[in-house]
Each structure stands twice: as structure tokens, then as C-alpha cells.
């Protein structure tokens, strides 16, 4: 470990980077992997290492370094400091015992997930990192194979999304698609049962969707929902039965319920 007392030390400056500093727009769109992502907390760091991600540098608690420090020290520079220094650098009031910068891994290809996934979540305009992180965690926990997002949705490897997913975004294959309506049309044509979540009163109940070998679940933004083109391409428009007076759920909560109901059996 390399002890650092000054939060302005240039060696720890990369830990101050915001999302655009870690990976610019071009890098985030690169399916081959470019730029960095930040893993916060020992559990997320351990899951990043288990996923085969390459660490670039780490910042740990100098007084109580977590066990993963030894593994990191074998692979990258590890800087250490007190709570005050780490809080100033990471801009967290209660700094984690470890944060690490990793090289962004290659992303799954849309064609690969569209061809092989038996259970696929497709997110349109989900720009809240908490929702995206929760959707990832829900999908993986309930046995779904992958996630495809559109260009306006939050990056699953964004700092907060990765933290909320508890690092599971590194273990659920995800892809980015620029034309969701064309993708949904292709999936439906290939026999995938595509279910679009909507609170519309004429949608069929989620309970009434027949069990199918391959299913894709479409979820849109909480305010606008799915775009008309994507909705029209779906096999079924489905709703979660609710009490009168409540028309919808949070996107992450709705996804969890639908992933459970439509899971492979």
C-alpha cells in the first residue's frame, strides 16, 4: 500500500472523476470496452474481480484495509489513507473501505443476446441509475439471462447503478441498442413472446400470459412509459393487477414482479 495524506495528491486524482471523466460518450458506446468504471465497497470490488475485470488502481482505508486489498495489491497500485482524506477525494460523507477503478469490460452484442437469451429484459428511457441497478439485481436474482438498454437509458456500469446492483451488473450480460423497435420486431418474428408493461386498462393481466420457452420483458420510463413504436411491436401489452386508485409501480418494482411471474419454469 502507498500511504497518501493529502487529498490533492495527483496520484489519487482519478478517484475524483465523474461519470464523464471515467468514460466519455464515445467510450460508453464502445462495445469493445474502453475507459474506466468505479467499484465502491468491498463486495462490489470482489464481484468485479470475480467477473474478470482488470483493476487500474484502488483507494483503501489505511487503518483497516479490507481483505480484498491483498488481491488488488498484486495487480494494481493501491493507495491508502484516513477517512477524512478518502471522503474528500471520493466526495462521500462516509467513505467505503475500498473503491477501485477498473477497465471497462467488453459489452455483450445485441445479436448475441437476441439469439441466445431465454429471458431478456429490455429497458427504454430508464435514466435513473437506482432503477437500472435494481432492475439488474432483480433480473439476475430471478434467473433472467440478459438486459438490453436503449441509448437514453442509464449505463449499468455507472457508479450509482453498479452500487445499487451490488456489482451484479458485471455478471448479467447487457447490451446497448440504438433501435429498440426493430429489435422487438425481430424478437417477435423469431418466436419470442415479448411482453410490454403498461398500466393501460385494456392490457391483459400479467397472470394471463402463457408460459413460453423464450420471453422478453419491455419496461419504459415511469412518466412516459414505452414509446408507441416499441409498444406496437410487442406480442402482448401486459399489466400488473392492482387496487383501484393505484395505476402503476416504480419501474424496478414492476420489473421484479414481472420477472418472477414470467420466469423460466
C-alpha positions in Angstrom: 0.0 0.0 0.0 1.1 3.5 -0.7 0.1 5.9 2.1 -1.4 9.3 1.0 -2.3 12.1 3.4 -3.1 14.9 1.0 -6.4 14.7 -0.8 -4.9 16.9 -3.5 -2.2 14.4 -4.2 -2.2 13.9 -8.0 -1.9 10.1 -7.6 -5.4 9.9 -6.2 -6.9 12.5 -8.6 -8.6 9.8 -10.8 -10.9 8.9 -7.9 -12.4 12.4 -8.2 -13.6 11.8 -11.7 -17.3 12.0 -12.5 -19.1 9.6 -14.9 -17.9 11.5 -18.0 -14.4 11.6 -16.7 -14.4 7.8 -16.1 -15.8 7.1 -19.6 -16.8 9.7 -22.1 -19.7 9.3 -24.5 -17.7 7.6 -27.2 -16.2 5.2 -24.7 -19.6 4.3 -23.2 -20.9 3.4 -26.6 -17.9 1.2 -27.4 -19.0 -2.4 -27.2 -15.3 -3.5 -27.1 -14.7 -1.9 -23.8 -12.9 1.5 -23.2 -12.5 3.9 -20.3 -12.9 3.1 -16.6 -15.7 2.3 -14.2 -15.6 2.7 -10.4 -16.5 -0.1 -8.0 -17.4 1.1 -4.5 -17.2 -1.2 -1.4 -15.5 -4.5 -0.8 -18.4 -6.6 -2.1 -18.7 -4.8 -5.4 -14.9 -4.8 -5.8 -14.8 -8.5 -5.1 -17.5 -9.2 -7.7 -15.7 -7.1 -10.3 -12.6 -9.2 -9.8 -14.6 -12.4 -9.9 -16.1 -11.2 -13.2 -12.5 -11.0 -14.6 -12.4 -7.2 -14.7 -8.9 -5.6 -14.7 -8.2 -3.2 -11.9 -6.3 0.0 -12.7 -5.9 1.4 -9.1 -7.5 1.3 -5.7 -8.0 3.5 -2.7 -8.4 1.8 0.7 -8.8 2.5 4.4 -5.2 2.9 5.7 -6.1 1.8 9.2 -8.5 -1.0 8.4 -7.8 -2.2 4.9 -10.4 -4.9 3.8 -9.2 -8.4 2.9 -9.5 -7.8 -0.8 -6.6 -5.3 -0.6 -4.0 -8.1 -0.8 -5.5 -9.3 -4.1 -5.7 -5.7 -5.5 -2.1 -5.0 -4.5 -0.9 -7.9 -6.6 -2.5 -6.4 -9.7 -2.5 -2.6 -9.4 -1.3 0.4 -7.3 -3.2 0.6 -4.0 -3.3 4.0 -2.2 -4.3 4.2 1.4 -5.4 7.0 3.7 -7.6 8.0 6.6 -11.4 8.6 6.5 -11.1 12.4 6.0 -8.7 12.1 3.0 -10.8 9.4 1.3 -14.1 11.3 1.9 -12.6 14.4 0.3 -11.4 12.5 -2.7 -14.4 10.4 -3.3 -17.0 13.0 -2.3 -18.7 10.5 0.0 -19.5 11.6 3.6 -18.9 8.1 4.8 -16.2 6.7 2.6 -16.1 3.0 1.7 -13.2 0.9 3.0 -12.2 0.4 -0.7 -13.0 1.9 -4.0 -11.3 0.8 -7.2 -11.1 1.9 -10.8 -11.4 -0.9 -13.3 -11.0 -1.1 -17.1 -14.5 -1.2 -18.7 -15.0 -4.7 -20.0 -16.4 -5.6 -23.4 -20.2 -5.5 -23.6 -22.4 -8.3 -24.9 -23.6 -7.9 -28.5 -27.3 -7.2 -29.1 -27.4 -10.0 -31.7 -25.9 -12.5 -29.2 -28.5 -11.8 -26.5 -31.4 -11.6 -29.0 -30.4 -15.1 -30.3 -29.4 -16.9 -27.1 -31.3 -15.4 -24.1 -34.3 -17.3 -22.9 -35.4 -14.5 -20.6 -34.5 -11.0 -21.6 -35.3 -7.6 -20.0 -35.4 -4.6 -22.4 -35.3 -1.1 -20.9 -36.3 2.0 -22.8 -35.5 5.5 -21.4 -34.8 4.3 -17.9 -32.4 7.1 -17.0 -32.4 6.7 -13.2 -29.3 4.8 -12.1 -31.2 3.5 -9.0 -33.8 1.9 -11.2 -31.3 0.4 -13.6 -29.2 -1.0 -10.8 -32.3 -2.5 -9.1 -33.6 -3.9 -12.4 -30.2 -5.7 -13.0 -30.3 -7.1 -9.5 -33.9 -8.3 -9.8 -33.3 -9.9 -13.2 -30.2 -11.8 -12.2 -31.7 -13.0 -8.9 -34.8 -14.3 -10.7 -32.9 -16.2 -13.4 -33.1 -13.9 -16.4 -30.3 -14.1 -19.0 -29.6 -10.5 -20.0 -30.5 -6.9 -20.3 -30.7 -4.7 -23.3 -31.0 -0.9 -22.9 -31.6 1.9 -25.4 -29.2 4.8 -25.9 -31.2 7.0 -23.5 -31.1 4.6 -20.5 -28.5 4.8 -17.7 -25.3 2.8 -18.2 -25.5 -0.3 -15.9 -21.8 0.3 -15.0 -22.5 3.9 -13.9 -21.2 4.5 -10.4 -24.5 4.5 -8.6 -26.2 1.9 -10.8 -23.3 -0.5 -10.1 -23.5 0.2 -6.4 -27.3 -0.4 -6.3 -26.9 -3.6 -8.3 -24.3 -4.8 -5.7 -21.9 -5.4 -8.6 -24.3 -7.8 -10.3 -24.2 -5.7 -13.5 -20.8 -7.3 -14.1 -22.4 -10.8 -14.1 -25.6 -10.1 -16.1 -24.8 -9.8 -19.8 -26.0 -6.4 -21.1 -26.1 -4.7 -24.4 -26.9 -1.3 -25.9 -29.3 -1.0 -28.8 -30.0 2.1 -30.9 -33.2 0.8 -32.5 -35.4 -1.0 -30.0 -38.5 -1.2 -32.2 -36.6 -3.0 -34.9 -35.1 -5.3 -32.2 -38.6 -6.1 -30.7 -40.0 -6.8 -34.2 -37.1 -9.2 -34.8 -37.6 -11.0 -31.5 -41.4 -11.4 -32.1 -40.7 -12.7 -35.6 -38.3 -15.2 -34.1 -41.0 -16.6 -31.8 -40.0 -14.8 -28.6 -43.0 -13.8 -26.5 -42.5 -10.0 -26.0 -44.4 -8.6 -23.1 -44.7 -4.8 -22.8 -45.5 -3.5 -19.3 -48.2 -0.8 -19.3 -50.9 0.5 -16.9 -53.4 0.7 -19.8 -56.8 -0.6 -18.9 -57.1 -2.7 -22.0 -53.8 -4.6 -21.3 -54.1 -8.3 -20.4 -53.2 -9.2 -16.8 -49.7 -10.4 -16.2 -51.1 -13.6 -14.7 -52.7 -14.5 -18.0 -49.5 -14.5 -20.1 -48.9 -18.2 -21.1 -45.6 -19.8 -20.1 -43.3 -19.7 -23.1 -39.8 -21.1 -23.8 -38.4 -17.6 -24.6 -39.7 -14.3 -23.2 -38.7 -10.7 -23.4 -40.0 -8.1 -21.0 -40.2 -4.4 -22.1 -40.2 -1.7 -19.4 -40.2 2.0 -20.0 -39.8 5.2 -18.1 -42.1 5.8 -15.1 -43.5 9.0 -16.6 -43.9 8.4 -20.3 -43.8 4.6 -20.5 -42.8 2.8 -23.6 -42.7 4.6 -27.0 -45.6 3.8 -29.3 -43.3 2.1 -31.9 -41.9 -0.3 -29.3 -45.2 -0.9 -27.7 -46.8 -1.7 -31.1 -44.1 -4.3 -31.8 -44.7 -6.3 -28.7 -46.6 -9.6 -28.6 -48.6 -8.7 -25.6 -49.4 -5.5 -23.7 -49.5 -6.6 -20.1 -50.4 -5.0 -16.8 -49.9 -5.9 -13.1 -53.3 -6.2 -11.4 -53.6 -3.5 -8.7 -56.2 -2.0 -6.4 -58.3 0.8 -7.8 -56.7 4.2 -7.5 -53.1 3.0 -8.0 -52.2 2.9 -11.6 -48.6 1.9 -11.6 -45.5 0.9 -9.7 -41.9 2.0 -9.7 -40.1 0.7 -12.7 -37.8 -1.5 -10.7 -40.6 -2.9 -8.5 -42.7 -3.6 -11.6 -39.8 -5.4 -13.2 -39.3 -7.6 -10.2 -42.9 -8.7 -10.2 -42.9 -9.4 -13.9 -39.6 -11.2 -13.8 -41.0 -13.5 -11.1 -44.2 -14.2 -12.9 -42.6 -14.7 -16.4 -39.6 -16.7 -15.1 -38.5 -19.9 -16.7 -40.2 -22.8 -15.0 
